[in-house]
């Protein structure tokens, strides 16, 4: 006698399971370019113990008494300069990346997107995937280089949601891909195309990564090493390009210093000024550690960086776009995500 599945009772609640999901995550953004919205965003961001490792008893009075009463107005002005009809660039680009992945991966995989700080939240989007029957989910922080302040805090937030779930999803995490051949290939393809399209020939290509406190590196965070390896691999892959053989140098720096502590060096703003002071007239800058253009690229580099370079004597200046939803960028994301879904999908 063969076993036959039993029909469910008529009053059995509907159960959705057996599906696979992907949640792509980026840093976050305020909901509007206003001091109030920025204050809400900064409060969440700067209260994360992964981001600011000062003990809360010492840090919170500074954050609440000084920073949240002074910085939101300045930051709101910066956001206003890059805000679009579609909203925050980081949010709508991340959303477009998720939609592009959904189209590429097909109906067999459900793709959603979230912000670590702000909305849509990681918890809400994990629940949305669970409600769609996804009991296997790939958490994909879009940070090529690992840091406790980026990748790890995404995993922390996902874990907070899992702790509150009776029926947990199976969860995988996309590893850092700083030295992945697909990532390096996408960067080189995209950067060379943009460089060749400029109306001037750069003497320097500056690869600017987001900075971090030196103390974080000294405590064992691999971020600095990952950035340096990415820069080295890109430089090696571009070594035979006519721009490089013709004399273009590739340099590396770290941007977005905050507070009085020592940060990774050389600093991007110092490097721009030093290059101009040394006689460099034509410079292009790229931010390979950012998967999508955001405040740090569109305002800090495009606007502030240009002013710093030209005020110090430089002339031609260009900021190259991040991978965003470019064909090389989306091909790379599809490749690494399909690989991490291996065994879950056909």
C-alpha positions as CSV (number, residue, x, y, z in Angstrom):
1,X,0.0,0.0,0.0
2,X,1.4,3.3,-1.0
3,X,1.3,6.4,1.2
4,X,-1.1,9.1,0.1
5,X,-1.0,12.7,1.4
6,X,-3.9,13.6,3.6
7,X,-6.1,16.6,2.7
8,X,-5.8,19.5,5.1
9,X,-8.8,20.2,7.4
10,X,-11.2,22.8,6.0
11,X,-10.4,25.1,8.9
12,X,-6.6,24.8,8.5
13,X,-5.0,28.3,8.1
14,X,-3.4,29.1,4.8
15,X,0.3,28.5,4.8
16,X,2.7,30.0,2.3
17,X,6.1,28.4,2.0
18,X,8.7,26.9,-0.3
19,X,9.6,30.2,-2.0
20,X,13.0,31.9,-2.3
21,X,13.6,35.6,-1.6
22,X,16.4,38.1,-1.9
23,X,16.6,41.3,0.2
24,X,19.1,43.8,-1.1
25,X,20.1,46.4,1.5
26,X,21.9,49.7,1.4
27,X,22.8,52.2,4.1
28,X,19.8,54.5,4.4
29,X,18.5,58.0,3.8
30,X,16.1,60.4,5.4
31,X,12.6,60.4,4.1
32,X,12.9,64.1,3.1
33,X,15.6,66.7,2.7
34,X,14.4,68.6,5.8
35,X,16.1,69.2,9.2
36,X,13.4,67.2,11.0
37,X,13.7,64.2,8.7
38,X,17.4,64.3,8.8
39,X,17.4,64.5,12.6
40,X,15.3,61.3,12.8
41,X,17.7,59.6,10.4
42,X,20.9,60.7,12.1
43,X,19.5,59.7,15.5
44,X,19.0,56.1,14.3
45,X,22.3,56.0,12.4
46,X,24.5,57.6,15.0
47,X,23.0,55.6,17.9
48,X,24.1,52.3,16.3
49,X,26.9,50.8,18.5
50,X,28.5,49.4,15.3
51,X,28.8,52.9,13.8
52,X,29.9,54.8,16.9
53,X,31.8,52.6,19.4
54,X,32.0,55.2,22.2
55,X,30.1,53.9,25.3
56,X,26.5,55.3,25.2
57,X,26.9,56.9,28.6
58,X,29.5,59.2,27.1
59,X,28.2,59.4,23.5
60,X,24.5,59.9,23.9
61,X,24.7,63.3,25.7
62,X,27.0,64.5,22.9
63,X,24.7,63.1,20.2
64,X,21.5,64.5,21.7
65,X,22.8,67.7,23.2
66,X,25.1,68.9,20.4
67,X,25.1,66.9,17.2
68,X,21.3,66.4,16.7
69,X,20.8,70.2,17.4
70,X,23.4,71.4,14.9
71,X,24.1,68.9,12.2
72,X,20.6,68.2,10.7
73,X,20.2,71.7,9.3
74,X,23.6,71.5,7.5
75,X,23.0,68.0,6.3
76,X,19.5,68.9,5.1
77,X,21.0,71.6,2.9
78,X,23.4,69.0,1.4
79,X,20.5,66.6,0.7
80,X,18.5,69.4,-0.9
81,X,21.3,69.8,-3.5
82,X,21.0,66.2,-4.6
83,X,17.3,65.4,-4.0
84,X,15.3,64.6,-7.2
85,X,11.6,64.2,-8.2
86,X,12.1,60.5,-7.4
87,X,13.4,61.3,-3.9
88,X,16.7,60.3,-2.4
89,X,19.1,59.1,-5.1
90,X,20.3,56.2,-2.9
91,X,16.7,55.0,-2.3
92,X,15.5,55.1,-5.8
93,X,18.7,53.6,-7.3
94,X,18.6,50.7,-4.7
95,X,14.9,50.2,-5.6
96,X,15.8,50.2,-9.3
97,X,18.6,47.7,-8.7
98,X,16.1,45.4,-6.9
99,X,13.6,45.7,-9.7
100,X,16.3,45.0,-12.3
101,X,17.3,41.9,-10.3
102,X,13.7,40.8,-10.1
103,X,13.4,41.0,-13.9
104,X,16.6,39.1,-14.4
105,X,16.0,36.4,-11.8
106,X,12.5,35.7,-12.8
107,X,9.3,34.6,-11.0
108,X,11.1,31.9,-9.1
109,X,12.8,34.4,-6.8
110,X,11.1,37.3,-4.9
111,X,13.3,40.4,-4.7
112,X,12.8,43.2,-2.2
113,X,14.9,46.1,-1.0
114,X,15.5,47.8,2.3
115,X,17.5,50.5,4.0
116,X,19.5,49.8,7.2
117,X,18.5,53.2,8.6
118,X,15.2,54.7,7.5
119,X,12.5,53.0,5.4
120,X,11.7,50.5,4.1
121,X,13.1,48.7,7.1
122,X,14.9,45.4,7.1
123,X,12.4,43.9,9.5
124,X,9.4,45.0,7.5
125,X,10.8,43.7,4.2
126,X,11.8,40.3,5.7
127,X,8.3,40.0,6.9
128,X,7.0,40.9,3.5
129,X,9.1,38.1,2.0
130,X,8.0,35.7,4.6
131,X,4.3,36.5,4.0
132,X,5.0,35.7,0.3
133,X,6.1,32.2,1.3
134,X,9.8,32.8,1.3
135,X,11.3,30.4,3.9
136,X,14.7,30.8,2.3
137,X,16.1,34.3,2.0
138,X,19.4,35.7,0.8
139,X,20.3,38.9,2.7
140,X,22.4,41.0,0.3
141,X,24.1,44.0,1.8
142,X,25.4,46.0,-1.2
143,X,28.8,46.7,0.4
144,X,31.6,45.3,-1.6
145,X,34.1,45.8,1.2
146,X,33.2,44.4,4.6
147,X,33.0,46.5,7.8
148,X,31.4,46.0,11.1
149,X,29.7,49.4,10.6
150,X,28.1,48.3,7.3
151,X,27.7,44.6,6.6
152,X,27.6,43.5,10.2
153,X,25.0,45.9,11.3
154,X,22.7,44.7,8.5
155,X,23.1,41.2,9.8
156,X,22.4,42.4,13.3
157,X,19.2,44.1,12.3
158,X,18.0,41.0,10.4
159,X,18.8,38.9,13.5
160,X,16.7,41.2,15.6
161,X,13.8,40.4,13.3
162,X,14.5,36.7,13.4
163,X,14.6,36.8,17.2
164,X,11.0,38.0,17.2
165,X,9.8,35.2,14.8
166,X,8.3,31.9,15.9
167,X,8.8,30.5,12.4
168,X,12.1,31.7,11.2
169,X,13.2,31.8,7.6
170,X,16.5,30.2,6.6
171,X,18.9,33.0,6.0
172,X,22.1,33.4,3.9
173,X,24.2,36.5,3.8
174,X,26.0,37.7,0.6
175,X,29.7,37.8,1.4
176,X,31.8,40.9,0.7
177,X,32.8,40.9,-2.9
178,X,35.7,43.3,-2.9
179,X,38.1,41.0,-4.8
180,X,35.5,39.1,-6.8
181,X,36.5,38.9,-10.5
182,X,32.9,39.8,-11.5
183,X,33.1,43.0,-9.4
184,X,36.5,44.0,-10.5
185,X,35.6,43.4,-14.1
186,X,32.4,45.5,-13.8
187,X,34.3,48.3,-12.3
188,X,37.0,48.3,-14.9
189,X,34.5,48.1,-17.8
190,X,32.3,50.9,-16.4
191,X,35.2,53.2,-15.4
192,X,37.1,52.9,-18.6
193,X,33.9,53.6,-20.6
194,X,33.3,56.8,-18.5
195,X,36.9,57.9,-18.7
196,X,36.9,57.5,-22.5
197,X,33.8,59.6,-22.7
198,X,35.3,62.6,-20.9
199,X,36.1,65.8,-22.8
200,X,39.6,65.9,-21.2
201,X,42.3,63.4,-20.5
202,X,42.9,62.9,-16.7
203,X,46.3,62.9,-15.3
204,X,45.0,61.2,-12.2
205,X,42.2,58.8,-11.4
206,X,41.4,59.0,-7.7
207,X,39.6,56.0,-6.2
208,X,37.8,57.4,-3.1
209,X,36.4,55.0,-0.5
210,X,34.3,55.9,2.5
211,X,36.6,56.4,5.5
212,X,36.5,54.9,8.9
213,X,38.2,55.7,12.2
214,X,41.8,54.4,12.4
215,X,40.8,52.8,15.8
216,X,38.3,50.6,14.1
217,X,41.0,49.3,11.8
218,X,43.4,48.8,14.7
219,X,40.8,46.7,16.4
220,X,40.7,44.2,13.5
221,X,38.1,45.5,11.1
222,X,39.2,44.3,7.5
223,X,37.6,47.2,5.7
224,X,40.9,49.1,5.0
225,X,42.5,45.9,3.6
226,X,39.5,45.2,1.4
227,X,39.5,48.8,0.0
228,X,43.2,48.6,-0.7
229,X,42.8,45.2,-2.4
230,X,40.0,46.5,-4.6
231,X,42.1,49.5,-5.6
232,X,45.1,47.3,-6.4
233,X,43.1,44.8,-8.5
234,X,41.5,47.7,-10.5
235,X,44.9,49.3,-11.0
236,X,46.4,46.0,-12.2
237,X,43.4,45.3,-14.5
238,X,43.7,48.8,-16.1
239,X,47.5,48.7,-16.4
240,X,47.4,48.1,-20.2
241,X,44.7,50.7,-20.9
242,X,46.0,53.6,-23.1
243,X,45.2,56.2,-20.5
244,X,47.4,54.4,-18.0
245,X,50.2,53.6,-20.4
246,X,49.9,57.3,-21.5
247,X,50.7,58.5,-18.0
248,X,47.5,58.5,-16.0
249,X,48.2,57.6,-12.3
250,X,45.7,55.7,-10.2
251,X,45.6,56.8,-6.5
252,X,43.5,55.8,-3.5
253,X,42.0,58.0,-0.7
254,X,39.3,57.9,2.0
255,X,36.5,60.4,2.4
256,X,33.8,61.6,4.8
257,X,35.8,62.2,7.9
258,X,33.6,62.9,11.0
259,X,34.7,64.2,14.4
260,X,38.1,64.8,15.9
261,X,39.4,61.2,15.9
262,X,42.1,60.1,13.5
263,X,40.6,58.5,10.3
264,X,42.1,56.4,7.5
265,X,44.5,58.3,5.4
266,X,45.1,59.8,2.9
267,X,41.9,61.8,3.1
268,X,40.2,62.6,-0.1
269,X,39.9,66.3,0.5
270,X,43.5,66.6,1.4
271,X,44.5,64.6,-1.6
272,X,42.5,66.8,-4.0
273,X,44.2,69.9,-2.6
274,X,47.7,68.3,-2.6
275,X,47.3,67.1,-6.2
276,X,46.3,70.5,-7.4
277,X,49.0,72.2,-5.4
278,X,51.6,69.8,-7.0
279,X,50.5,70.9,-10.5
280,X,47.8,68.3,-11.4
281,X,45.3,70.1,-13.7
282,X,43.1,67.3,-14.8
283,X,41.6,64.8,-12.4
284,X,38.8,62.2,-12.4
285,X,37.5,60.6,-9.2
286,X,35.5,57.4,-8.7
287,X,33.9,55.9,-5.6
288,X,34.1,52.1,-6.2
289,X,33.0,51.2,-2.6
290,X,29.6,52.7,-3.2
291,X,27.1,50.5,-5.1
292,X,24.9,53.4,-5.8
293,X,25.3,57.2,-6.0
294,X,24.3,59.0,-2.8
295,X,25.0,62.1,-0.8
296,X,28.6,61.2,-0.4
297,X,29.2,61.0,-4.1
298,X,26.7,63.6,-5.5
299,X,27.3,66.3,-3.0
300,X,30.6,65.6,-1.2
301,X,32.5,64.7,-4.4
302,X,30.7,66.4,-7.2
303,X,30.2,69.7,-5.4
304,X,32.6,70.0,-2.6
305,X,35.4,68.0,-4.3
306,X,35.3,70.2,-7.4
307,X,35.5,73.3,-5.3
308,X,38.5,71.9,-3.3
309,X,40.4,70.9,-6.4
310,X,39.8,74.0,-8.4
311,X,40.3,76.4,-5.5
312,X,43.8,74.8,-5.0
313,X,44.7,75.3,-8.6
314,X,43.2,72.4,-10.5
315,X,41.2,72.8,-13.7
316,X,39.3,69.9,-15.3
317,X,37.5,67.7,-12.8
318,X,35.0,64.9,-13.2
319,X,33.2,62.5,-10.8
320,X,32.5,59.2,-12.4
321,X,29.1,57.5,-11.6
322,X,28.9,54.5,-9.4
323,X,27.8,51.2,-10.9
324,X,24.2,51.9,-10.1
325,X,22.0,50.2,-12.7
326,X,24.5,50.2,-15.5
327,X,24.8,47.0,-17.6
328,X,28.1,46.0,-16.0
329,X,26.8,46.7,-12.5
330,X,23.6,44.7,-13.0
331,X,25.4,41.8,-14.7
332,X,27.7,41.6,-11.7
333,X,24.9,41.7,-9.2
334,X,23.0,39.0,-11.0
335,X,26.1,36.9,-11.2
336,X,27.1,37.0,-7.5
337,X,23.5,36.7,-6.3
338,X,22.7,33.7,-8.6
339,X,25.9,32.1,-7.2
340,X,24.8,32.6,-3.6
341,X,21.4,31.2,-4.4
342,X,23.0,28.0,-5.6
343,X,21.1,24.9,-4.2
344,X,18.0,27.0,-3.5
345,X,17.2,27.7,-7.2
346,X,17.7,25.7,-10.4
